[in-house]
Amino acid sequence: MSPDPWPVEFKVRRAEKDLVVRFDDGRSFTLPAEYLRVESPSAEVQGHASSQKVTVAGKRNVGIVRLEQVGNYAVRIVFDDGHASGIYTWPWLYRLGAERDRLWGTYLAALEAQGLSRNG
């Protein structure tokens, strides 16, 4: 079994409101701040079971204030809406990049089903 891909570069692009993460397997992902915020691994968003996941609305314009390294396994993303409780492990970030189309589609469908909007 091979080890999980390891990030080798992080680049916060404030004007574009995204995070570019490059991994040691050669893959690179551009992850919008809105997407990172609504898919935060925090209990506030994910709940304590998959059935408890919260659909976070109104984050279209959220930005990234800073990244804080957490040990050698994760990063905390501090957003300009005050959210900072999610610990984004390397596998979580990789999954967000690799499964972005599916996860984003699921999020958009959940917004629509609940009558919510991406706008604040």
Residue pairs with C-beta under 8 A, 6 or more apart in sequence:
4 90
4 91
4 94
5 23
5 24
5 25
5 27
5 90
5 94
6 23
6 24
6 90
7 21
7 22
7 23
7 24
7 90
7 93
8 22
8 23
8 24
9 20
9 21
9 22
10 19
10 20
10 21
10 67
10 75
11 19
11 20
11 21
12 18
12 19
12 64
12 66
12 67
13 19
13 20
14 63
14 64
17 32
17 33
17 34
17 61
17 62
17 63
17 64
18 30
18 31
18 32
18 33
18 64
19 30
19 31
19 33
19 36
19 64
19 67
19 77
20 28
20 29
20 30
20 31
21 28
21 29
21 31
21 93
21 97
22 28
23 29
23 94
27 94
27 97
27 98
29 93
29 94
29 96
29 97
29 98
29 100
31 93
31 96
31 97
31 100
33 62
33 63
33 64
33 79
34 59
34 60
34 61
34 62
34 118
35 96
35 100
35 103
35 104
35 107
36 64
36 77
36 79
36 88
36 96
37 56
37 59
37 62
37 77
37 79
37 81
37 83
38 45
38 55
38 56
38 59
38 107
39 45
39 96
39 103
39 107
40 46
40 56
40 77
40 83
40 85
40 86
40 88
41 86
41 87
41 88
41 89
41 92
42 83
42 85
42 86
42 87
43 85
44 54
44 83
44 85
45 53
45 54
45 56
45 86
46 52
46 53
46 54
47 53
47 54
55 107
55 110
55 111
55 114
55 116
57 111
57 114
57 116
57 117
57 118
58 116
58 117
58 118
58 119
58 120
59 81
59 118
59 120
60 118
60 119
60 120
61 120
62 79
62 80
62 81
63 79
63 80
64 77
64 78
64 79
64 80
65 78
65 79
65 80
66 78
67 75
67 76
67 77
67 78
68 75
68 76
68 78
69 75
69 76
70 76
70 87
73 89
73 90
74 87
74 88
74 89
74 90
74 92
75 87
75 88
75 93
76 84
76 85
76 86
76 87
76 88
77 84
77 86
77 88
78 84
88 96
96 103
110 116
111 117
111 118
